[in-house]
Amino acid sequence: MNEMINRDGWKDLKAVKNKNVYITTGFCAGGLGKLIGVVYTAKWLYPEEMKDINPDKVFDEWMAMQGVKTPKGHVYKLK
């Protein structure tokens, strides 16, 4: 993430200043995982409207439905 936010001009972005930057891998935001990526994105963009939704739980349930454990390291937030 540091490589991304240290690019020219990024330090001036409101999202970077407010530590409101998120990254997902293609695993949970591409292919069939797009459903999961949409849930995370909706939560980040509309936290009040999505206050009852836990994207991590949705991801876990989606993976369990396929009979596998949720792999870690697919969603990151700037700290």
PDB file of N, CA, C and O in Angstrom:
ATOM      1  N   MET A   1       0.823  -1.181   0.000  1.00  0.00           N
ATOM      2  CA  MET A   1       0.000   0.000   0.000  1.00  0.00           C
ATOM      3  C   MET A   1       0.875   1.257   0.000  1.00  0.00           C
ATOM      4  O   MET A   1       0.538   2.246  -0.651  1.00  0.00           O
ATOM      5  N   ASN A   2       1.989   1.222   0.722  1.00  0.00           N
ATOM      6  CA  ASN A   2       2.850   2.404   0.777  1.00  0.00           C
ATOM      7  C   ASN A   2       3.352   2.820  -0.593  1.00  0.00           C
ATOM      8  O   ASN A   2       3.471   4.012  -0.873  1.00  0.00           O
ATOM      9  N   GLU A   3       3.648   1.849  -1.453  1.00  0.00           N
ATOM     10  CA  GLU A   3       4.083   2.191  -2.808  1.00  0.00           C
ATOM     11  C   GLU A   3       3.013   2.996  -3.522  1.00  0.00           C
ATOM     12  O   GLU A   3       3.323   3.938  -4.251  1.00  0.00           O
ATOM     13  N   MET A   4       1.770   2.635  -3.318  1.00  0.00           N
ATOM     14  CA  MET A   4       0.672   3.319  -3.984  1.00  0.00           C
ATOM     15  C   MET A   4       0.496   4.737  -3.443  1.00  0.00           C
ATOM     16  O   MET A   4       0.438   5.689  -4.222  1.00  0.00           O
ATOM     17  N   ILE A   5       0.411   4.891  -2.130  1.00  0.00           N
ATOM     18  CA  ILE A   5       0.122   6.212  -1.569  1.00  0.00           C
ATOM     19  C   ILE A   5       1.316   7.158  -1.625  1.00  0.00           C
ATOM     20  O   ILE A   5       1.158   8.362  -1.420  1.00  0.00           O
ATOM     21  N   ASN A   6       2.508   6.632  -1.901  1.00  0.00           N
ATOM     22  CA  ASN A   6       3.687   7.485  -2.027  1.00  0.00           C
ATOM     23  C   ASN A   6       3.929   7.954  -3.457  1.00  0.00           C
ATOM     24  O   ASN A   6       4.950   8.584  -3.733  1.00  0.00           O
ATOM     25  N   ARG A   7       3.015   7.661  -4.359  1.00  0.00           N
ATOM     26  CA  ARG A   7       3.139   8.138  -5.734  1.00  0.00           C
ATOM     27  C   ARG A   7       2.991   9.660  -5.764  1.00  0.00           C
ATOM     28  O   ARG A   7       2.379  10.256  -4.877  1.00  0.00           O
ATOM     29  N   ASP A   8       3.559  10.267  -6.793  1.00  0.00           N
ATOM     30  CA  ASP A   8       3.464  11.720  -6.942  1.00  0.00           C
ATOM     31  C   ASP A   8       2.008  12.173  -6.894  1.00  0.00           C
ATOM     32  O   ASP A   8       1.151  11.632  -7.594  1.00  0.00           O
ATOM     33  N   GLY A   9       1.743  13.172  -6.058  1.00  0.00           N
ATOM     34  CA  GLY A   9       0.415  13.762  -5.969  1.00  0.00           C
ATOM     35  C   GLY A   9      -0.539  13.080  -5.013  1.00  0.00           C
ATOM     36  O   GLY A   9      -1.552  13.672  -4.640  1.00  0.00           O
ATOM     37  N   TRP A  10      -0.253  11.860  -4.606  1.00  0.00           N
ATOM     38  CA  TRP A  10      -1.195  11.122  -3.765  1.00  0.00           C
ATOM     39  C   TRP A  10      -1.279  11.680  -2.350  1.00  0.00           C
ATOM     40  O   TRP A  10      -2.339  11.611  -1.727  1.00  0.00           O
ATOM     41  N   LYS A  11      -0.190  12.229  -1.831  1.00  0.00           N
ATOM     42  CA  LYS A  11      -0.216  12.731  -0.449  1.00  0.00           C
ATOM     43  C   LYS A  11      -1.221  13.861  -0.272  1.00  0.00           C
ATOM     44  O   LYS A  11      -1.651  14.140   0.847  1.00  0.00           O
ATOM     45  N   ASP A  12      -1.597  14.514  -1.370  1.00  0.00           N
ATOM     46  CA  ASP A  12      -2.553  15.617  -1.310  1.00  0.00           C
ATOM     47  C   ASP A  12      -4.004  15.161  -1.421  1.00  0.00           C
ATOM     48  O   ASP A  12      -4.918  15.965  -1.243  1.00  0.00           O
ATOM     49  N   LEU A  13      -4.223  13.898  -1.709  1.00  0.00           N
ATOM     50  CA  LEU A  13      -5.587  13.388  -1.837  1.00  0.00           C
ATOM     51  C   LEU A  13      -6.265  13.322  -0.472  1.00  0.00           C
ATOM     52  O   LEU A  13      -5.665  12.895   0.514  1.00  0.00           O
ATOM     53  N   LYS A  14      -7.518  13.750  -0.433  1.00  0.00           N
ATOM     54  CA  LYS A  14      -8.289  13.749   0.813  1.00  0.00           C
ATOM     55  C   LYS A  14      -8.346  12.348   1.425  1.00  0.00           C
ATOM     56  O   LYS A  14      -8.209  12.196   2.639  1.00  0.00           O
ATOM     57  N   ALA A  15      -8.543  11.344   0.606  1.00  0.00           N
ATOM     58  CA  ALA A  15      -8.639   9.965   1.111  1.00  0.00           C
ATOM     59  C   ALA A  15      -7.347   9.539   1.796  1.00  0.00           C
ATOM     60  O   ALA A  15      -7.386   8.867   2.827  1.00  0.00           O
ATOM     61  N   VAL A  16      -6.209   9.919   1.238  1.00  0.00           N
ATOM     62  CA  VAL A  16      -4.926   9.558   1.844  1.00  0.00           C
ATOM     63  C   VAL A  16      -4.737  10.326   3.147  1.00  0.00           C
ATOM     64  O   VAL A  16      -4.318   9.754   4.153  1.00  0.00           O
ATOM     65  N   LYS A  17      -5.046  11.614   3.127  1.00  0.00           N
ATOM     66  CA  LYS A  17      -4.919  12.426   4.343  1.00  0.00           C
ATOM     67  C   LYS A  17      -5.784  11.877   5.471  1.00  0.00           C
ATOM     68  O   LYS A  17      -5.380  11.898   6.634  1.00  0.00           O
ATOM     69  N   ASN A  18      -6.976  11.383   5.129  1.00  0.00           N
ATOM     70  CA  ASN A  18      -7.919  10.862   6.129  1.00  0.00           C
ATOM     71  C   ASN A  18      -7.763   9.368   6.379  1.00  0.00           C
ATOM     72  O   ASN A  18      -8.557   8.764   7.101  1.00  0.00           O
ATOM     73  N   LYS A  19      -6.728   8.774   5.773  1.00  0.00           N
ATOM     74  CA  LYS A  19      -6.492   7.324   5.903  1.00  0.00           C
ATOM     75  C   LYS A  19      -7.738   6.527   5.520  1.00  0.00           C
ATOM     76  O   LYS A  19      -8.134   5.582   6.202  1.00  0.00           O
ATOM     77  N   ASN A  20      -8.331   6.938   4.419  1.00  0.00           N
ATOM     78  CA  ASN A  20      -9.548   6.314   3.925  1.00  0.00           C
ATOM     79  C   ASN A  20      -9.257   5.648   2.573  1.00  0.00           C
ATOM     80  O   ASN A  20      -9.977   5.845   1.594  1.00  0.00           O
ATOM     81  N   VAL A  21      -8.184   4.858   2.553  1.00  0.00           N
ATOM     82  CA  VAL A  21      -7.741   4.175   1.339  1.00  0.00           C
ATOM     83  C   VAL A  21      -7.829   2.674   1.575  1.00  0.00           C
ATOM     84  O   VAL A  21      -7.376   2.167   2.601  1.00  0.00           O
ATOM     85  N   TYR A  22      -8.415   1.975   0.618  1.00  0.00           N
ATOM     86  CA  TYR A  22      -8.605   0.532   0.725  1.00  0.00           C
ATOM     87  C   TYR A  22      -8.079  -0.145  -0.530  1.00  0.00           C
ATOM     88  O   TYR A  22      -8.091   0.436  -1.615  1.00  0.00           O
ATOM     89  N   ILE A  23      -7.624  -1.366  -0.369  1.00  0.00           N
ATOM     90  CA  ILE A  23      -7.156  -2.174  -1.498  1.00  0.00           C
ATOM     91  C   ILE A  23      -7.744  -3.574  -1.356  1.00  0.00           C
ATOM     92  O   ILE A  23      -7.793  -4.132  -0.260  1.00  0.00           O
ATOM     93  N   THR A  24      -8.184  -4.125  -2.469  1.00  0.00           N
ATOM     94  CA  THR A  24      -8.592  -5.532  -2.486  1.00  0.00           C
ATOM     95  C   THR A  24      -7.795  -6.235  -3.580  1.00  0.00           C
ATOM     96  O   THR A  24      -7.337  -5.609  -4.536  1.00  0.00           O
ATOM     97  N   THR A  25      -7.642  -7.508  -3.427  1.00  0.00           N
ATOM     98  CA  THR A  25      -6.994  -8.296  -4.474  1.00  0.00           C
ATOM     99  C   THR A  25      -8.055  -8.721  -5.486  1.00  0.00           C
ATOM    100  O   THR A  25      -9.255  -8.595  -5.240  1.00  0.00           O
ATOM    101  N   GLY A  26      -7.601  -9.215  -6.600  1.00  0.00           N
ATOM    102  CA  GLY A  26      -8.524  -9.713  -7.608  1.00  0.00           C
ATOM    103  C   GLY A  26      -9.310 -10.922  -7.137  1.00  0.00           C
ATOM    104  O   GLY A  26     -10.369 -11.231  -7.683  1.00  0.00           O
ATOM    105  N   PHE A  27      -8.792 -11.609  -6.121  1.00  0.00           N
ATOM    106  CA  PHE A  27      -9.481 -12.794  -5.615  1.00  0.00           C
ATOM    107  C   PHE A  27     -10.867 -12.451  -5.090  1.00  0.00           C
ATOM    108  O   PHE A  27     -11.829 -13.174  -5.350  1.00  0.00           O
ATOM    109  N   CYS A  28     -10.972 -11.348  -4.349  1.00  0.00           N
ATOM    110  CA  CYS A  28     -12.281 -11.013  -3.776  1.00  0.00           C
ATOM    111  C   CYS A  28     -12.958  -9.867  -4.518  1.00  0.00           C
ATOM    112  O   CYS A  28     -13.995  -9.377  -4.069  1.00  0.00           O
ATOM    113  N   ALA A  29     -12.403  -9.432  -5.630  1.00  0.00           N
ATOM    114  CA  ALA A  29     -13.040  -8.344  -6.370  1.00  0.00           C
ATOM    115  C   ALA A  29     -13.096  -8.606  -7.872  1.00  0.00           C
ATOM    116  O   ALA A  29     -13.500  -7.732  -8.639  1.00  0.00           O
ATOM    117  N   GLY A  30     -12.697  -9.791  -8.291  1.00  0.00           N
ATOM    118  CA  GLY A  30     -12.737 -10.122  -9.702  1.00  0.00           C
ATOM    119  C   GLY A  30     -13.399 -11.472  -9.916  1.00  0.00           C
ATOM    120  O   GLY A  30     -13.602 -12.224  -8.964  1.00  0.00           O
ATOM    121  N   GLY A  31     -13.730 -11.775 -11.135  1.00  0.00           N
ATOM    122  CA  GLY A  31     -14.383 -13.048 -11.439  1.00  0.00           C
ATOM    123  C   GLY A  31     -15.635 -13.234 -10.611  1.00  0.00           C
ATOM    124  O   GLY A  31     -16.424 -12.302 -10.454  1.00  0.00           O
ATOM    125  N   LEU A  32     -15.825 -14.432 -10.080  1.00  0.00           N
ATOM    126  CA  LEU A  32     -16.993 -14.684  -9.236  1.00  0.00           C
ATOM    127  C   LEU A  32     -16.928 -13.913  -7.926  1.00  0.00           C
ATOM    128  O   LEU A  32     -17.955 -13.697  -7.281  1.00  0.00           O
ATOM    129  N   GLY A  33     -15.730 -13.495  -7.526  1.00  0.00           N
ATOM    130  CA  GLY A  33     -15.564 -12.734  -6.295  1.00  0.00           C
ATOM    131  C   GLY A  33     -16.055 -11.301  -6.379  1.00  0.00           C
ATOM    132  O   GLY A  33     -16.040 -10.584  -5.378  1.00  0.00           O
ATOM    133  N   LYS A  34     -16.495 -10.867  -7.564  1.00  0.00           N
ATOM    134  CA  LYS A  34     -16.993  -9.496  -7.701  1.00  0.00           C
ATOM    135  C   LYS A  34     -18.101  -9.208  -6.706  1.00  0.00           C
ATOM    136  O   LYS A  34     -18.217  -8.086  -6.212  1.00  0.00           O
ATOM    137  N   LEU A  35     -18.905 -10.198  -6.412  1.00  0.00           N
ATOM    138  CA  LEU A  35     -19.970 -10.029  -5.422  1.00  0.00           C
ATOM    139  C   LEU A  35     -19.381  -9.564  -4.095  1.00  0.00           C
ATOM    140  O   LEU A  35     -19.921  -8.659  -3.460  1.00  0.00           O
ATOM    141  N   ILE A  36     -18.293 -10.168  -3.678  1.00  0.00           N
ATOM    142  CA  ILE A  36     -17.658  -9.822  -2.407  1.00  0.00           C
ATOM    143  C   ILE A  36     -17.043  -8.432  -2.494  1.00  0.00           C
ATOM    144  O   ILE A  36     -17.171  -7.640  -1.561  1.00  0.00           O
ATOM    145  N   GLY A  37     -16.388  -8.133  -3.587  1.00  0.00           N
ATOM    146  CA  GLY A  37     -15.803  -6.806  -3.781  1.00  0.00           C
ATOM    147  C   GLY A  37     -16.844  -5.706  -3.720  1.00  0.00           C
ATOM    148  O   GLY A  37     -16.583  -4.631  -3.179  1.00  0.00           O
ATOM    149  N   VAL A  38     -18.020  -5.964  -4.269  1.00  0.00           N
ATOM    150  CA  VAL A  38     -19.108  -4.981  -4.229  1.00  0.00           C
ATOM    151  C   VAL A  38     -19.563  -4.748  -2.794  1.00  0.00           C
ATOM    152  O   VAL A  38     -19.847  -3.611  -2.416  1.00  0.00           O
ATOM    153  N   VAL A  39     -19.637  -5.795  -1.998  1.00  0.00           N
ATOM    154  CA  VAL A  39     -20.060  -5.653  -0.598  1.00  0.00           C
ATOM    155  C   VAL A  39     -19.041  -4.805   0.171  1.00  0.00           C
ATOM    156  O   VAL A  39     -19.427  -3.901   0.911  1.00  0.00           O
ATOM    157  N   TYR A  40     -17.756  -5.087   0.003  1.00  0.00           N
ATOM    158  CA  TYR A  40     -16.724  -4.277   0.669  1.00  0.00           C
ATOM    159  C   TYR A  40     -16.807  -2.817   0.207  1.00  0.00           C
ATOM    160  O   TYR A  40     -16.792  -1.902   1.031  1.00  0.00           O
ATOM    161  N   THR A  41     -16.893  -2.605  -1.092  1.00  0.00           N
ATOM    162  CA  THR A  41     -16.937  -1.243  -1.626  1.00  0.00           C
ATOM    163  C   THR A  41     -18.151  -0.483  -1.118  1.00  0.00           C
ATOM    164  O   THR A  41     -18.042   0.686  -0.748  1.00  0.00           O
ATOM    165  N   ALA A  42     -19.298  -1.130  -1.097  1.00  0.00           N
ATOM    166  CA  ALA A  42     -20.509  -0.483  -0.581  1.00  0.00           C
ATOM    167  C   ALA A  42     -20.335  -0.093   0.882  1.00  0.00           C
ATOM    168  O   ALA A  42     -20.759   0.988   1.292  1.00  0.00           O
ATOM    169  N   LYS A  43     -19.725  -0.952   1.657  1.00  0.00           N
ATOM    170  CA  LYS A  43     -19.493  -0.664   3.078  1.00  0.00           C
ATOM    171  C   LYS A  43     -18.556   0.533   3.243  1.00  0.00           C
ATOM    172  O   LYS A  43     -18.783   1.381   4.105  1.00  0.00           O
ATOM    173  N   TRP A  44     -17.516   0.607   2.429  1.00  0.00           N
ATOM    174  CA  TRP A  44     -16.566   1.717   2.523  1.00  0.00           C
ATOM    175  C   TRP A  44     -17.190   3.030   2.079  1.00  0.00           C
ATOM    176  O   TRP A  44     -16.949   4.071   2.690  1.00  0.00           O
ATOM    177  N   LEU A  45     -17.990   2.988   1.018  1.00  0.00           N
ATOM    178  CA  LEU A  45     -18.576   4.217   0.487  1.00  0.00           C
ATOM    179  C   LEU A  45     -19.824   4.669   1.233  1.00  0.00           C
ATOM    180  O   LEU A  45     -20.098   5.867   1.314  1.00  0.00           O
ATOM    181  N   TYR A  46     -20.578   3.728   1.774  1.00  0.00           N
ATOM    182  CA  TYR A  46     -21.849   4.041   2.434  1.00  0.00           C
ATOM    183  C   TYR A  46     -21.939   3.354   3.799  1.00  0.00           C
ATOM    184  O   TYR A  46     -22.819   2.519   4.008  1.00  0.00           O
ATOM    185  N   PRO A  47     -21.044   3.693   4.726  1.00  0.00           N
ATOM    186  CA  PRO A  47     -21.013   2.986   6.013  1.00  0.00           C
ATOM    187  C   PRO A  47     -22.319   3.076   6.799  1.00  0.00           C
ATOM    188  O   PRO A  47     -22.700   2.111   7.461  1.00  0.00           O
ATOM    189  N   GLU A  48     -23.002   4.195   6.740  1.00  0.00           N
ATOM    190  CA  GLU A  48     -24.261   4.327   7.488  1.00  0.00           C
ATOM    191  C   GLU A  48     -25.341   3.410   6.921  1.00  0.00           C
ATOM    192  O   GLU A  48     -26.051   2.739   7.669  1.00  0.00           O
ATOM    193  N   GLU A  49     -25.458   3.387   5.607  1.00  0.00           N
ATOM    194  CA  GLU A  49     -26.471   2.553   4.970  1.00  0.00           C
ATOM    195  C   GLU A  49     -26.150   1.065   5.104  1.00  0.00           C
ATOM    196  O   GLU A  49     -27.049   0.226   5.053  1.00  0.00           O
ATOM    197  N   MET A  50     -24.884   0.744   5.275  1.00  0.00           N
ATOM    198  CA  MET A  50     -24.437  -0.651   5.346  1.00  0.00           C
ATOM    199  C   MET A  50     -24.034  -1.054   6.762  1.00  0.00           C
ATOM    200  O   MET A  50     -23.303  -2.029   6.939  1.00  0.00           O
ATOM    201  N   LYS A  51     -24.498  -0.319   7.773  1.00  0.00           N
ATOM    202  CA  LYS A  51     -24.040  -0.569   9.143  1.00  0.00           C
ATOM    203  C   LYS A  51     -24.365  -1.971   9.643  1.00  0.00           C
ATOM    204  O   LYS A  51     -23.680  -2.471  10.535  1.00  0.00           O
ATOM    205  N   ASP A  52     -25.379  -2.611   9.100  1.00  0.00           N
ATOM    206  CA  ASP A  52     -25.750  -3.960   9.530  1.00  0.00           C
ATOM    207  C   ASP A  52     -25.047  -5.057   8.731  1.00  0.00           C
ATOM    208  O   ASP A  52     -25.250  -6.243   8.990  1.00  0.00           O
ATOM    209  N   ILE A  53     -24.232  -4.669   7.773  1.00  0.00           N
ATOM    210  CA  ILE A  53     -23.546  -5.631   6.909  1.00  0.00           C
ATOM    211  C   ILE A  53     -22.073  -5.707   7.299  1.00  0.00           C
ATOM    212  O   ILE A  53     -21.402  -4.682   7.423  1.00  0.00           O
ATOM    213  N   ASN A  54     -21.578  -6.925   7.490  1.00  0.00           N
ATOM    214  CA  ASN A  54     -20.167  -7.160   7.783  1.00  0.00           C
ATOM    215  C   ASN A  54     -19.554  -7.865   6.569  1.00  0.00           C
ATOM    216  O   ASN A  54     -19.764  -9.064   6.385  1.00  0.00           O
ATOM    217  N   PRO A  55     -18.798  -7.137   5.739  1.00  0.00           N
ATOM    218  CA  PRO A  55     -18.235  -7.752   4.539  1.00  0.00           C
ATOM    219  C   PRO A  55     -17.361  -8.969   4.818  1.00  0.00           C
ATOM    220  O   PRO A  55     -17.359  -9.921   4.037  1.00  0.00           O
ATOM    221  N   ASP A  56     -16.615  -8.949   5.930  1.00  0.00           N
ATOM    222  CA  ASP A  56     -15.784 -10.113   6.259  1.00  0.00           C
ATOM    223  C   ASP A  56     -16.649 -11.349   6.483  1.00  0.00           C
ATOM    224  O   ASP A  56     -16.289 -12.449   6.064  1.00  0.00           O
ATOM    225  N   LYS A  57     -17.785 -11.166   7.140  1.00  0.00           N
ATOM    226  CA  LYS A  57     -18.697 -12.287   7.379  1.00  0.00           C
ATOM    227  C   LYS A  57     -19.305 -12.782   6.065  1.00  0.00           C
ATOM    228  O   LYS A  57     -19.442 -13.987   5.852  1.00  0.00           O
ATOM    229  N   VAL A  58     -19.666 -11.847   5.189  1.00  0.00           N
ATOM    230  CA  VAL A  58     -20.204 -12.228   3.873  1.00  0.00           C
ATOM    231  C   VAL A  58     -19.157 -13.027   3.103  1.00  0.00           C
ATOM    232  O   VAL A  58     -19.476 -14.042   2.483  1.00  0.00           O
ATOM    233  N   PHE A  59     -17.911 -12.571   3.142  1.00  0.00           N
ATOM    234  CA  PHE A  59     -16.808 -13.267   2.469  1.00  0.00           C
ATOM    235  C   PHE A  59     -16.655 -14.675   3.044  1.00  0.00           C
ATOM    236  O   PHE A  59     -16.544 -15.647   2.296  1.00  0.00           O
ATOM    237  N   ASP A  60     -16.651 -14.781   4.380  1.00  0.00           N
ATOM    238  CA  ASP A  60     -16.535 -16.094   5.037  1.00  0.00           C
ATOM    239  C   ASP A  60     -17.671 -17.029   4.633  1.00  0.00           C
ATOM    240  O   ASP A  60     -17.438 -18.201   4.338  1.00  0.00           O
ATOM    241  N   GLU A  61     -18.893 -16.516   4.619  1.00  0.00           N
ATOM    242  CA  GLU A  61     -20.054 -17.345   4.257  1.00  0.00           C
ATOM    243  C   GLU A  61     -19.978 -17.786   2.803  1.00  0.00           C
ATOM    244  O   GLU A  61     -20.317 -18.924   2.477  1.00  0.00           O
ATOM    245  N   TRP A  62     -19.539 -16.898   1.942  1.00  0.00           N
ATOM    246  CA  TRP A  62     -19.418 -17.216   0.523  1.00  0.00           C
ATOM    247  C   TRP A  62     -18.383 -18.321   0.313  1.00  0.00           C
ATOM    248  O   TRP A  62     -18.601 -19.243  -0.473  1.00  0.00           O
ATOM    249  N   MET A  63     -17.264 -18.220   1.016  1.00  0.00           N
ATOM    250  CA  MET A  63     -16.230 -19.247   0.897  1.00  0.00           C
ATOM    251  C   MET A  63     -16.699 -20.572   1.505  1.00  0.00           C
ATOM    252  O   MET A  63     -16.442 -21.637   0.944  1.00  0.00           O
ATOM    253  N   ALA A  64     -17.384 -20.506   2.649  1.00  0.00           N
ATOM    254  CA  ALA A  64     -17.894 -21.724   3.296  1.00  0.00           C
ATOM    255  C   ALA A  64     -18.877 -22.445   2.383  1.00  0.00           C
ATOM    256  O   ALA A  64     -18.912 -23.675   2.348  1.00  0.00           O
ATOM    257  N   MET A  65     -19.675 -21.677   1.644  1.00  0.00           N
ATOM    258  CA  MET A  65     -20.630 -22.265   0.708  1.00  0.00           C
ATOM    259  C   MET A  65     -19.896 -23.100  -0.350  1.00  0.00           C
ATOM    260  O   MET A  65     -20.453 -24.047  -0.905  1.00  0.00           O
ATOM    261  N   GLN A  66     -18.651 -22.733  -0.616  1.00  0.00           N
ATOM    262  CA  GLN A  66     -17.842 -23.459  -1.590  1.00  0.00           C
ATOM    263  C   GLN A  66     -17.009 -24.562  -0.936  1.00  0.00           C
ATOM    264  O   GLN A  66     -16.289 -25.299  -1.610  1.00  0.00           O
ATOM    265  N   GLY A  67     -17.124 -24.659   0.394  1.00  0.00           N
ATOM    266  CA  GLY A  67     -16.436 -25.724   1.111  1.00  0.00           C
ATOM    267  C   GLY A  67     -14.983 -25.443   1.438  1.00  0.00           C
ATOM    268  O   GLY A  67     -14.212 -26.372   1.678  1.00  0.00           O
ATOM    269  N   VAL A  68     -14.598 -24.173   1.450  1.00  0.00           N
ATOM    270  CA  VAL A  68     -13.210 -23.823   1.767  1.00  0.00           C
ATOM    271  C   VAL A  68     -13.163 -22.684   2.784  1.00  0.00           C
ATOM    272  O   VAL A  68     -14.138 -21.955   2.965  1.00  0.00           O
ATOM    273  N   LYS A  69     -12.011 -22.545   3.443  1.00  0.00           N
ATOM    274  CA  LYS A  69     -11.821 -21.452   4.392  1.00  0.00           C
ATOM    275  C   LYS A  69     -11.458 -20.176   3.637  1.00  0.00           C
ATOM    276  O   LYS A  69     -10.867 -20.223   2.558  1.00  0.00           O
ATOM    277  N   THR A  70     -11.815 -19.062   4.213  1.00  0.00           N
ATOM    278  CA  THR A  70     -11.487 -17.772   3.608  1.00  0.00           C
ATOM    279  C   THR A  70      -9.991 -17.514   3.722  1.00  0.00           C
ATOM    280  O   THR A  70      -9.447 -17.508   4.825  1.00  0.00           O
ATOM    281  N   PRO A  71      -9.324 -17.302   2.596  1.00  0.00           N
ATOM    282  CA  PRO A  71      -7.904 -16.973   2.668  1.00  0.00           C
ATOM    283  C   PRO A  71      -7.734 -15.560   3.219  1.00  0.00           C
ATOM    284  O   PRO A  71      -8.558 -14.685   2.954  1.00  0.00           O
ATOM    285  N   LYS A  72      -6.703 -15.343   3.959  1.00  0.00           N
ATOM    286  CA  LYS A  72      -6.449 -14.023   4.542  1.00  0.00           C
ATOM    287  C   LYS A  72      -5.574 -13.194   3.602  1.00  0.00           C
ATOM    288  O   LYS A  72      -4.889 -13.724   2.728  1.00  0.00           O
ATOM    289  N   GLY A  73      -5.620 -11.899   3.805  1.00  0.00           N
ATOM    290  CA  GLY A  73      -4.750 -11.009   3.043  1.00  0.00           C
ATOM    291  C   GLY A  73      -5.313 -10.534   1.728  1.00  0.00           C
ATOM    292  O   GLY A  73      -4.556 -10.312   0.783  1.00  0.00           O
ATOM    293  N   HIS A  74      -6.624 -10.371   1.636  1.00  0.00           N
ATOM    294  CA  HIS A  74      -7.217  -9.916   0.380  1.00  0.00           C
ATOM    295  C   HIS A  74      -7.866  -8.546   0.470  1.00  0.00           C
ATOM    296  O   HIS A  74      -8.319  -8.008  -0.540  1.00  0.00           O
ATOM    297  N   VAL A  75      -7.915  -7.975   1.669  1.00  0.00           N
ATOM    298  CA  VAL A  75      -8.498  -6.649   1.852  1.00  0.00           C
ATOM    299  C   VAL A  75      -7.601  -5.879   2.816  1.00  0.00           C
ATOM    300  O   VAL A  75      -7.255  -6.369   3.891  1.00  0.00           O
ATOM    301  N   TYR A  76      -7.235  -4.676   2.416  1.00  0.00           N
ATOM    302  CA  TYR A  76      -6.342  -3.858   3.236  1.00  0.00           C
ATOM    303  C   TYR A  76      -6.888  -2.447   3.368  1.00  0.00           C
ATOM    304  O   TYR A  76      -7.505  -1.917   2.443  1.00  0.00           O
ATOM    305  N   LYS A  77      -6.654  -1.840   4.535  1.00  0.00           N
ATOM    306  CA  LYS A  77      -7.013  -0.445   4.778  1.00  0.00           C
ATOM    307  C   LYS A  77      -5.758   0.294   5.214  1.00  0.00           C
ATOM    308  O   LYS A  77      -4.952  -0.228   5.984  1.00  0.00           O
ATOM    309  N   LEU A  78      -5.600   1.514   4.714  1.00  0.00           N
ATOM    310  CA  LEU A  78      -4.483   2.350   5.131  1.00  0.00           C
ATOM    311  C   LEU A  78      -4.577   2.619   6.622  1.00  0.00           C
ATOM    312  O   LEU A  78      -5.633   3.006   7.122  1.00  0.00           O
ATOM    313  N   LYS A  79      -3.482   2.415   7.329  1.00  0.00           N
ATOM    314  CA  LYS A  79      -3.466   2.643   8.783  1.00  0.00           C
ATOM    315  C   LYS A  79      -2.605   3.827   9.118  1.00  0.00           C
ATOM    316  O   LYS A  79      -2.466   4.177  10.290  1.00  0.00           O
TER     317      LYS A  79
END
